[in-house]
Amino acid sequence: MKKPNFTHCSFLLALALLISTATFAQEEKPKSPPATATGEINGATITIDYHAPSARGRVIWGDLVPFGEVWRAGANDATTFETDKDIQIEGETLPAGKYSFFIIPGETESVFIFNSVAKQWGAYDYEESKDVLRVTIPSQQTSTMEEQLVYEVVDDGFEVRWEYGKGKAHIE
């Protein structure tokens, strides 16, 4: 029987390291995992696709997400908002379609923006001229900490919550 040589042992060691590295890499969870909120309001199906970052001890509103600046409303790709029927958001018409969704956060009120360019990376190429609808909603403080950004389609609209902040747009 042949004795294993140095080259053979080196190959086996390299293979074992490659397999263990690939295994650990697959177990690492993304810091901002993809998420979807969906629901039906007055016969219209609403779907919000986003990446959900975590607070991880950071101050979010007014710091990580500055007041008065366009924010992609999530992490990575811009958040998308889709409706299969025309809807009324805060009394304004949003035609059926898929939109990128941005927020301009403020201390007392925020602007929700529905932009016609549905596929964008962040807000880097955002163009206000492509906005289909802008609505102003009250910014709210909550006593409940939301560690991870969350969107929720509720009976009369949709909410966005993160850290101690909350915004809700009414849909008819």
C-alpha positions in Angstrom: 0.0 0.0 0.0 1.3 3.5 -0.9 2.0 6.1 1.7 0.2 9.4 1.3 2.6 12.0 0.0 2.8 15.7 0.9 0.8 16.8 -2.2 -2.0 14.4 -1.5 -2.2 15.6 2.2 -2.1 19.2 1.1 -5.0 18.7 -1.3 -7.1 17.0 1.3 -6.4 19.8 3.8 -7.3 22.4 1.3 -10.5 20.6 0.3 -11.5 20.3 4.0 -11.0 24.0 4.6 -13.0 24.9 1.5 -15.9 22.8 2.6 -15.9 24.2 6.1 -15.7 27.8 4.9 -18.6 27.2 2.5 -20.7 25.7 5.3 -20.1 28.6 7.7 -20.7 31.2 5.0 -24.1 29.6 4.3 -25.1 29.8 8.0 -24.4 33.6 8.3 -27.7 35.5 8.2 -27.8 38.7 6.2 -27.9 41.9 8.3 -30.8 43.2 6.2 -32.9 40.2 5.1 -35.5 40.5 2.3 -39.1 40.8 3.6 -42.6 41.1 2.1 -45.8 42.6 3.5 -48.9 41.9 1.6 -52.6 42.3 2.2 -55.9 43.3 0.6 -57.7 46.6 1.1 -61.0 47.3 -0.6 -60.4 44.6 -3.2 -56.9 45.8 -4.1 -53.9 43.5 -3.3 -51.0 45.5 -1.9 -47.5 44.1 -1.8 -44.5 45.8 -0.3 -41.0 44.2 -0.9 -38.1 45.5 1.2 -34.9 44.6 3.0 -35.3 44.9 6.7 -32.3 46.4 8.5 -31.9 46.2 12.3 -31.3 49.0 14.7 -28.4 47.2 16.5 -28.2 49.9 19.2 -28.1 52.8 16.7 -30.3 55.9 16.8 -32.3 55.6 13.6 -34.5 58.7 13.0 -32.6 61.9 12.7 -29.2 60.1 12.8 -28.7 57.0 10.7 -31.7 58.1 8.6 -31.5 61.9 8.5 -34.6 64.1 8.7 -35.4 66.0 5.5 -33.6 63.7 3.1 -34.9 61.1 0.7 -34.5 57.6 2.2 -34.9 54.3 0.3 -37.3 53.1 3.0 -35.2 49.9 3.7 -31.8 48.6 2.9 -30.1 47.6 -0.4 -32.6 47.9 -3.3 -35.2 50.6 -3.0 -38.4 49.3 -1.4 -41.2 48.6 -3.9 -44.9 49.1 -3.5 -47.3 47.3 -5.8 -51.1 47.5 -6.2 -53.2 45.6 -8.7 -55.9 48.2 -8.7 -56.1 52.0 -8.5 -56.2 53.1 -4.8 -56.6 56.3 -2.8 -53.7 57.0 -0.4 -54.5 59.9 1.9 -57.2 61.0 -0.5 -54.9 61.0 -3.6 -55.1 58.5 -6.5 -52.3 56.0 -7.0 -52.8 54.1 -10.3 -52.4 50.3 -10.3 -48.7 49.4 -10.8 -45.4 48.8 -9.2 -43.4 51.7 -7.7 -40.3 52.4 -5.8 -41.2 53.7 -2.4 -39.2 56.4 -0.6 -39.7 58.4 2.6 -38.5 61.8 3.6 -38.7 61.5 7.4 -39.4 64.4 9.6 -39.8 64.9 13.4 -43.6 65.8 13.1 -44.5 64.6 9.6 -43.0 62.6 6.8 -43.5 62.4 3.1 -44.3 59.0 1.5 -43.1 59.0 -2.2 -44.3 56.6 -4.9 -41.8 56.8 -7.8 -42.4 55.3 -11.3 -38.9 53.7 -11.6 -39.7 50.5 -9.7 -36.2 48.9 -9.8 -33.5 51.1 -8.2 -30.5 50.6 -5.9 -31.1 52.7 -2.9 -31.9 56.3 -3.5 -28.7 57.1 -5.4 -30.5 57.6 -8.8 -33.7 58.9 -7.4 -35.3 61.6 -9.6 -38.2 63.6 -8.1 -39.5 64.2 -11.7 -40.4 60.5 -11.8 -42.7 60.7 -8.7 -46.2 59.6 -9.3 -47.5 60.5 -5.9 -46.3 62.2 -2.7 -48.4 62.3 0.5 -47.6 63.8 3.9 -48.4 61.7 7.0 -47.9 62.4 10.7 -44.6 61.0 12.2 -45.4 59.2 15.4 -43.3 58.1 18.3 -44.1 54.8 20.0 -43.2 53.3 23.3 -42.5 49.9 21.7 -39.1 49.3 20.2 -39.0 47.7 16.7 -35.5 46.2 16.4 -36.0 45.4 12.7 -37.7 47.6 10.1 -41.2 46.3 9.5 -44.0 47.1 7.0 -47.5 45.9 7.6 -50.6 46.1 5.5 -53.5 46.8 7.8 -57.3 47.1 7.3 -57.2 50.8 6.3 -53.7 51.3 5.0 -50.1 50.4 5.6 -47.6 51.1 8.4 -43.9 51.4 8.6 -42.2 50.9 12.0 -38.6 51.0 13.1 -36.9 51.8 16.4 -39.4 54.1 18.2 -40.9 55.6 15.0 -44.0 54.8 13.1 -45.8 56.2 10.0 -49.2 55.1 8.6 -50.8 55.9 5.3 -54.5 55.5 4.9 -55.8 53.7 1.8 -59.4 53.8 0.5 
